[in-house]
Amino acid sequence: MTKEKLSEYLRSVTVMASVFPSPLHNRIGTKLLNIATQEQFDFIWEEPYKSCRLLIKGFPGTGKTIIAHQLIRKLFNNGAKQEEILYLTPHVTSRSQAEKKKCCVALTPEALERDMANPTRKILYQAIKHIIVDDAQLICASKEPGDTKWFFFLEDLWKKRRRSNNDSIFWMFYGEHTYRISDTRNMEIFHEHFEQERELQKIIRNSHKIARFAARYSENQKYKDAVDDIMSVHGFEGQAVVCKEVPLSNDAQRVQAVGEFLNEVLLEGYNLEDVAILFSRKNDIPSILNCISSKAEYSWISKENLKSKTITTTKSAELPEVGNVQICSGSDNDITGQVVVDTIRRYSGLDRPVVLAVNPFVADYDRYTSINDLYLIIATRPIAKLEVYSNKAK
């Protein structure tokens, strides 16, 4: 075997040995080792040594958040301290999941802006060495046109550290065709300030049938092509998407529908911890199911060794058909063994094997999202099973 052939062989073995928790484990009731795609492997294990400043784009389900979290773990394991790694995400749920690993400073844009306005808090950022921003397009969509103060704050922070630390990185991930962007100038500024760009092209999260359903709500041909290529990526066909009308006019009817759905998925062999129940708004979640804390979004940088301040709210609910069920929101630190009940927008950075969307609709005040956008978000959250319930008129 030639040296070149041996090198290629060892590289292939390394890719095969690079494992993440399998997104398809639920079908046999145990966790499998999930083989990383070549592009995932390159991003996590090789790209940081090539590109200190990188803009990465990809469609929903191509592994942007997975790569962001794995990159944080890699930096931490390679010697970076927790207070040296900043992870910025618009998703409270993703922030909380990153926070509980104790590998980084995890913030939402709202928390960052509060700290930017406070000179005492800004001092705490001087230790930051690496910056990872997830779903930047959603941060832009939440700002007024031309409002990029948060970006330049991070850029200045990184440049100062870069002068004395050549291995400092600044990576920004953004999703294509997930939301309408409020002003394209807010996104164009990134292309001007990042020296390199990369694109993730392979959808790894969703089963083929769920991805085909999602493709109905996208007008992007490249996304449709990526969906067509799914079977060559992981070969998982999945279950057909179910859309049906059920009575959902009041809390009692919504609780009944959730109970019947959970009974259905248990009979199919899923576990309750495989399930996420998503509503359009927090106010639509019946009180017996509502665990969302109003204090889940604030900054957790503190002088007390960056201790977590996340408020964990879980509850036990007696539901029709299934009886006692442990429920939590997606932003709780420990969601093991519990059904996640949350809003569609809050959960848009995460996934679960089974998702039920309850009466999805676009609120009048939401100027950034169309009904197609909303259904695309919903359809890119589940891995194996998706049901969408609409309110059945009397």
Legacy VTK file of the C-alpha trace (Angstrom):
# vtk DataFile Version 3.0
C-alpha trace
ASCII
DATASET POLYDATA
POINTS 394 float
0.000 0.000 0.000
1.414 3.380 -1.010
1.819 6.212 1.467
-0.998 8.135 -0.268
-3.342 5.138 -0.120
-2.519 4.533 3.536
-3.212 8.172 4.352
-6.600 8.006 2.602
-7.454 4.761 4.385
-6.596 6.172 7.818
-8.653 9.264 7.035
-11.667 7.080 6.170
-11.288 5.101 9.387
-11.111 8.352 11.373
-14.330 9.587 9.767
-16.029 6.290 10.558
-14.850 6.509 14.167
-16.018 10.094 14.573
-19.338 9.530 16.289
-22.305 11.564 17.454
-25.499 10.344 19.143
-27.547 8.832 16.354
-30.647 10.742 15.245
-32.228 7.429 14.240
-31.709 5.521 17.480
-35.354 5.618 18.511
-36.524 3.106 15.913
-34.851 0.226 17.770
-35.098 1.639 21.269
-31.393 2.137 21.845
-28.662 4.556 20.902
-26.483 3.841 17.871
-23.248 5.403 16.755
-23.987 7.877 13.988
-21.323 8.113 11.307
-20.358 11.704 10.617
-20.584 12.820 7.016
-17.345 13.808 5.347
-18.295 17.496 5.363
-19.145 17.389 9.094
-15.840 15.736 9.837
-13.944 18.351 7.809
-15.687 21.251 9.537
-15.093 20.006 13.058
-11.678 18.407 12.840
-9.864 20.197 10.026
-11.483 23.532 9.168
-10.603 25.312 12.463
-6.925 24.938 11.531
-7.543 26.432 8.080
-10.059 29.225 8.705
-9.974 31.337 11.832
-12.782 33.536 10.496
-15.486 31.650 8.673
-19.087 32.125 7.496
-21.002 28.843 7.157
-24.417 28.571 5.518
-26.758 25.640 5.152
-30.376 24.600 4.886
-32.345 23.408 7.931
-31.193 19.951 8.953
-27.689 20.126 7.453
-26.027 20.033 10.865
-25.145 23.674 11.589
-26.025 23.537 15.278
-24.465 20.069 15.650
-21.205 21.377 14.210
-21.347 24.491 16.402
-21.776 22.405 19.559
-19.131 19.877 18.534
-16.718 22.707 17.736
-17.233 24.130 21.230
-16.480 20.726 22.731
-13.376 20.372 20.569
-12.053 23.796 21.611
-12.737 23.031 25.285
-11.113 19.597 25.115
-8.083 21.149 23.419
-7.458 23.440 26.371
-9.703 26.486 25.955
-11.357 27.544 29.203
-15.105 27.837 29.590
-14.935 31.627 29.922
-12.867 31.857 26.704
-15.571 30.434 24.403
-18.647 32.508 23.531
-21.668 30.833 21.921
-24.381 33.205 20.703
-27.709 31.768 19.583
-31.228 33.202 19.183
-32.696 29.955 20.526
-33.258 29.763 24.278
-33.384 25.980 24.030
-30.075 25.656 22.189
-28.450 28.134 24.583
-29.592 26.099 27.554
-28.327 22.820 26.091
-24.918 24.394 25.410
-24.856 25.918 28.893
-25.409 22.662 30.735
-22.256 21.154 29.203
-20.175 23.779 31.060
-17.858 24.257 28.077
-18.688 27.831 27.048
-20.431 31.101 27.802
-23.832 30.626 26.140
-25.972 33.699 25.451
-28.994 34.902 23.540
-28.768 38.197 21.584
-31.013 39.858 24.185
-28.570 38.993 26.960
-25.633 40.175 24.872
-27.260 43.548 24.212
-28.008 44.035 27.908
-24.372 43.340 28.723
-23.180 45.643 25.920
-25.104 48.510 27.526
-23.568 47.880 30.930
-19.883 48.924 31.276
-19.439 46.655 34.285
-20.730 43.648 32.380
-18.680 44.414 29.253
-15.487 43.935 31.246
-16.395 40.269 31.733
-16.034 39.684 27.973
-12.320 40.466 27.960
-11.483 36.794 28.496
-13.343 35.671 25.348
-11.021 34.036 22.836
-13.321 32.073 20.497
-16.714 33.231 19.159
-19.362 30.958 17.586
-22.637 32.501 16.374
-25.513 30.191 15.419
-28.496 31.039 13.165
-27.259 34.575 12.498
-30.088 35.181 10.021
-32.601 35.046 12.870
-30.618 37.564 14.883
-30.715 39.868 11.857
-34.446 39.334 11.440
-35.044 40.491 15.005
-33.166 43.771 14.477
-34.129 46.999 12.776
-32.639 47.482 9.294
-28.995 48.420 9.597
-28.718 47.485 13.287
-25.451 45.530 13.431
-24.016 46.848 16.709
-23.949 43.350 18.180
-21.839 42.086 15.289
-19.243 44.863 15.479
-19.022 44.411 19.249
-18.115 40.754 18.716
-15.776 41.552 15.846
-13.845 44.126 17.898
-13.690 41.676 20.781
-12.259 38.962 18.545
-9.752 41.259 16.810
-8.280 42.333 20.127
-7.805 38.720 21.189
-6.515 37.741 17.763
-3.542 40.089 18.104
-2.153 37.975 20.939
-3.737 34.599 20.086
-3.318 33.404 16.510
-5.531 30.373 17.130
-8.618 32.433 18.064
-11.613 31.704 15.831
-14.764 33.581 14.843
-17.313 31.331 13.111
-20.804 32.367 12.137
-23.529 29.948 10.986
-26.616 31.067 9.123
-29.562 29.172 7.679
-30.831 29.605 4.169
-34.539 30.080 3.476
-35.757 29.643 7.017
-37.179 33.133 7.555
-37.612 36.239 5.485
-34.855 38.636 6.496
-35.943 42.122 7.570
-33.200 43.886 5.606
-30.664 42.223 3.321
-28.035 44.765 4.370
-27.977 43.141 7.787
-26.809 39.913 6.153
-24.598 41.447 3.483
-22.362 42.929 6.161
-21.264 39.390 7.074
-20.120 38.609 3.539
-18.020 41.766 3.590
-16.298 40.995 6.895
-15.584 37.269 6.665
-12.582 36.155 4.681
-13.968 32.735 3.802
-17.368 31.106 3.286
-18.446 27.465 3.281
-21.718 25.707 2.553
-23.255 22.597 4.146
-25.195 20.669 1.508
-26.262 17.328 2.994
-29.404 17.035 5.114
-28.702 14.672 8.005
-31.485 15.312 10.526
-34.763 14.359 8.890
-36.085 11.129 7.468
-36.786 11.149 3.742
-40.571 11.383 4.067
-40.422 14.271 6.539
-37.889 16.136 4.391
-40.126 15.715 1.328
-42.972 17.247 3.323
-40.716 20.165 4.307
-39.708 20.689 0.672
-43.318 21.586 -0.179
-42.857 24.823 1.738
-39.542 25.849 0.197
-39.103 27.550 -3.160
-35.369 26.873 -3.223
-34.379 24.256 -5.788
-31.064 23.530 -4.061
-32.984 22.558 -0.929
-35.247 20.273 -2.958
-32.168 18.668 -4.530
-30.684 18.107 -1.077
-33.931 16.418 -0.016
-33.763 14.125 -3.048
-30.233 13.148 -1.986
-31.175 12.163 1.589
-31.446 8.434 0.932
-27.815 8.365 -0.212
-26.803 10.169 3.010
-28.487 7.977 5.654
-31.057 5.775 3.861
-33.827 6.325 6.448
-37.270 6.558 4.849
-39.213 7.301 8.049
-42.975 7.538 8.607
-45.477 9.413 6.490
-46.397 12.873 7.830
-49.919 13.023 9.287
-51.997 16.218 9.077
-55.476 16.151 10.550
-58.199 18.270 12.092
-59.070 17.739 15.745
-60.991 19.884 18.268
-58.485 22.398 19.748
-60.678 25.341 20.730
-59.918 25.247 24.472
-57.368 23.918 26.959
-59.344 20.772 27.711
-59.479 19.807 24.037
-55.770 20.544 23.531
-54.839 18.438 26.571
-57.038 15.613 25.284
-55.365 15.750 21.868
-51.868 15.684 23.407
-52.775 12.738 25.649
-54.130 10.714 22.747
-51.054 11.502 20.666
-48.672 10.401 23.435
-50.618 7.166 23.829
-50.272 6.604 20.087
-46.492 7.071 20.021
-46.017 4.861 23.099
-47.932 2.062 21.385
-45.623 2.486 18.380
-42.602 1.827 20.590
-41.268 5.335 21.133
-40.270 6.671 24.535
-41.751 9.831 26.043
-38.311 11.465 25.937
-38.441 11.147 22.138
-41.368 13.578 21.936
-41.701 17.349 21.533
-45.131 19.031 21.555
-44.978 22.463 19.888
-47.521 25.288 19.984
-47.510 28.566 18.054
-47.510 30.795 21.139
-46.806 30.409 24.827
-50.383 31.514 25.600
-51.731 28.611 23.518
-50.102 26.025 25.798
-52.566 24.701 28.399
-51.467 25.618 31.924
-51.132 21.963 32.918
-48.496 21.595 30.167
-46.766 24.981 30.388
-43.261 24.883 31.885
-41.693 27.827 30.052
-39.823 30.064 32.469
-39.912 33.812 31.890
-36.333 33.994 33.211
-34.765 31.604 30.734
-33.144 34.141 28.395
-30.861 36.272 30.547
-27.077 36.298 30.608
-25.349 33.781 32.836
-21.876 35.321 32.821
-21.106 36.058 36.458
-18.183 36.660 38.763
-19.075 33.445 40.589
-17.132 31.269 38.131
-19.777 31.560 35.416
-22.317 29.516 37.339
-25.556 28.700 35.563
-28.645 30.655 36.568
-31.157 28.818 34.398
-34.518 28.416 36.090
-35.595 24.800 35.677
-39.336 24.276 35.719
-40.679 20.784 35.267
-44.020 19.381 36.269
-45.970 16.199 36.487
-49.250 16.144 34.574
-52.084 13.640 34.557
-53.089 13.266 30.904
-55.908 11.346 29.243
-54.933 7.953 27.802
-51.381 7.918 29.235
-51.767 8.968 32.875
-48.865 10.629 34.719
-46.286 12.280 32.450
-43.192 14.349 33.302
-43.119 17.563 31.258
-40.483 20.240 30.731
-39.695 23.069 28.339
-36.904 22.773 25.790
-34.755 25.236 27.737
-34.573 23.167 30.917
-31.128 21.917 31.848
-32.209 18.291 32.146
-34.823 17.079 29.664
-33.964 13.382 29.965
-37.018 11.156 30.236
-39.461 14.022 29.805
-41.831 15.242 27.135
-40.784 18.670 25.859
-43.638 21.180 25.505
-42.608 24.479 23.953
-43.338 26.988 21.192
-42.393 26.444 17.561
-40.145 29.496 17.409
-38.305 28.747 20.690
-37.659 25.168 19.620
-36.517 25.988 16.084
-32.867 25.319 16.918
-33.355 21.785 18.216
-34.913 18.469 17.212
-36.506 15.301 18.573
-37.434 11.993 16.942
-41.167 12.714 17.282
-42.886 16.097 16.969
-46.529 17.132 17.269
-47.370 20.660 16.091
-50.617 21.863 17.653
-52.661 24.313 15.560
-49.761 26.212 13.928
-50.535 29.741 12.727
-48.724 33.032 12.110
-49.660 35.782 14.543
-50.623 39.210 13.160
-47.676 40.856 14.924
-45.107 38.483 13.366
-43.883 40.471 10.382
-40.963 38.176 9.590
-42.673 34.817 9.161
-45.082 33.502 6.549
-47.146 30.336 6.951
-44.726 28.570 4.601
-41.810 29.644 6.807
-43.613 28.322 9.877
-44.352 24.936 8.312
-40.757 24.681 7.113
-39.568 25.260 10.697
-42.015 22.633 11.996
-41.104 20.057 9.367
-37.359 20.365 9.957
-37.572 19.632 13.725
-38.627 15.936 13.777
-36.337 13.073 12.842
-38.713 10.140 12.345
-42.352 11.106 12.975
-44.373 14.301 12.464
-48.044 15.033 13.035
-49.721 18.414 12.553
-53.096 19.058 14.224
-55.320 21.893 13.008
-58.385 23.103 14.864
-61.532 21.373 13.702
-64.355 23.924 13.314
-67.654 22.998 14.911
LINES 1 395
394 0 1 2 3 4 5 6 7 8 9 10 11 12 13 14 15 16 17 18 19 20 21 22 23 24 25 26 27 28 29 30 31 32 33 34 35 36 37 38 39 40 41 42 43 44 45 46 47 48 49 50 51 52 53 54 55 56 57 58 59 60 61 62 63 64 65 66 67 68 69 70 71 72 73 74 75 76 77 78 79 80 81 82 83 84 85 86 87 88 89 90 91 92 93 94 95 96 97 98 99 100 101 102 103 104 105 106 107 108 109 110 111 112 113 114 115 116 117 118 119 120 121 122 123 124 125 126 127 128 129 130 131 132 133 134 135 136 137 138 139 140 141 142 143 144 145 146 147 148 149 150 151 152 153 154 155 156 157 158 159 160 161 162 163 164 165 166 167 168 169 170 171 172 173 174 175 176 177 178 179 180 181 182 183 184 185 186 187 188 189 190 191 192 193 194 195 196 197 198 199 200 201 202 203 204 205 206 207 208 209 210 211 212 213 214 215 216 217 218 219 220 221 222 223 224 225 226 227 228 229 230 231 232 233 234 235 236 237 238 239 240 241 242 243 244 245 246 247 248 249 250 251 252 253 254 255 256 257 258 259 260 261 262 263 264 265 266 267 268 269 270 271 272 273 274 275 276 277 278 279 280 281 282 283 284 285 286 287 288 289 290 291 292 293 294 295 296 297 298 299 300 301 302 303 304 305 306 307 308 309 310 311 312 313 314 315 316 317 318 319 320 321 322 323 324 325 326 327 328 329 330 331 332 333 334 335 336 337 338 339 340 341 342 343 344 345 346 347 348 349 350 351 352 353 354 355 356 357 358 359 360 361 362 363 364 365 366 367 368 369 370 371 372 373 374 375 376 377 378 379 380 381 382 383 384 385 386 387 388 389 390 391 392 393
